[in-house]
Amino acid sequence: MQRNLVLKENSDRINQLEWFVEKICDDFYIYDQYYANILSALSLVCDLEESLSTTYQQTEMQILFNKDKNGLYFHIKLNEKFLDIAGLYEKATLLDGHEQDAPEIDENTAVMHIIMRLTDKLVVNQNEQSITLFFRVTGINEMLGLQRVQLLEKYYADMVCA
């Protein structure tokens, strides 16, 4: 199932983004924790992209959503801002696990580091000039499914004994 969202500069981006993520989470029964992580990560990418807008002409940002058996994927097309975002990703990757040793972290690198922490995986795709945020949501309904199976087994056992 694929969906997409185009966020234009100077528009009400956060409300559009909230609606987009909320609709996806409702459709796929994604719990609040994942909703918060997804919305926060995507909002931070938007903020990061906007902070880089001072050096570039205003453009739109395209978010493509896809779901498969492993989880949720949000592909974000970055175009001319890709190199800056990829550079921030490289800096943030070097920080991973060594945050205390790097006291002078610039704000954009810190934001990228937070995005990496909110996602299960972040992939930089140079060919498409995009980044992909991955959220592993498989198994989040596993406990609920097991409870339902136990209730059904109890129900059928009670019906046979009655």
N, C-alpha and C positions, 0 to 999 in steps of 0.2 A: 504494500500500500504506500503510494507516494503522494506527497503534498508539497506545496511550496508557498513561500511568502516573500514578497518583495517589499522591502522597507525603503522608502524614499527619504532623502535628506529633508530636514525641516518639517517632517510629518510627526504625528503622534506615535512614534515608534514603540514606546513601551506598552501602550494599550494594545496595539496590533500584535506585539510579541506575546503578551499575556494571553490574549484570546487564542492565538495559534497554539501555544503550549497547553493551555487549559483544554482545548478541544481534543488535542492528541491524547492527553492523559485521560480524559473522560472516555474517549473511544476505546482505549486499550486498558482501562482499569488500572492505571498507574497510581500508586499511592503518593501521599503528600510529600514524603522525603524526596522521592525522585522528581516530583513536580518542582519542588524548591530548587533542587540541584540543576535541573534542566533550565528553568527560568533564570536562575542566577547566572549560570554559565553563559547562556545566550545574551543576557543583558550586559554582562561584562564584555563580551565580544563586541557588542554594539557600541558600548562606551569607549572601548579601545579603538575601534574603527573611527569613531567620531573624533577622538583626541588626535588622530593622525590626519584628520581632514584639513587641518590648517595649511598643510603643504600641498594639498591636492585639490583639484576641482571637485565640486560636490557631485556625488554619484549615488546610485542606489545600491542596496545590499540585498543579495538574493540568498534565501535559506531554503534548501531542499531537504525534506524529511523523507526517510525511508525506514521501514521496519522489516526485520527478518527474524528467524528463529533465535538469533543470538541477542538481539536487543534493538535499541533505537539509534538511528544515525541522523545527525544534522550536518549537512554539507553547507558550508558558508563560502560563497564566491567572494573573493577579495580584490581581484583584478590588480590595479596599480598599487594598492596598499599591501599586497602579498609579501613583498620583500621585507618590509618593515615588520610585519606580523611574524614572518618566519624567523627573522633576526631575534625578535623578543622570545620566541619559542626556544631558540638555541640557548639564549642567556638563561631562561627559566629552567631549562633542562640541566644546565650546569649547576644551578642552585640546589636542585632536588636533594634533600638530605643534608645540605650544608648551609642552611639559612642563617645560622648563628655566626658562621665564619665570614659572611658577606654583609657587613653592616651598611654599606652604601649601595642599596638597590634602588634603581630608579623606579618611579611609580608604575610605568607601563610594564616593566618586567615583573613587578610584584603582582599586577593584575593578571598577567599571563600565567604566573605561577598558581594563582588562585583558581583560574579556569582549569588548569591541569589537574588540580586537586578535586575539583567538583565533578569531573568526568571520570569514567572508567578508562578511557583511552582518548588521546588527541592525536590525530594524524595530519601531517602537513603534506599536501599534494602539490608539488611544484608544477607538474604538467597542467593541472587544471587551475592553478593559482587559487587554491582553496584550502580550508582546513575542515576537518571532520571531527565532530564531537560525538563520542560513542558512549551510550549508557546501557549497561548490561542489566536488563530487567527480567531475564529468564529466571524462573524459580521464585519470584516474589509472591506468587499465588500458590506456591507449593503447599504451605502449611494449611491454608484455607481448603485446598483440594483434599488433603489428607483428612481433615476434620469432616468434610462432607462425605467421604468414603466411609469413615467410621460410623457416622450417623446413619447412612444408608444400610450398612451391614447390621447395625443394631436394630434398625426398623424391620429389615427382612427377617432377622432372627426372632424378633418379638412376634412377627406375623406367623411364622412357622410354628412357634410354640403355643400360640393362642388357639 
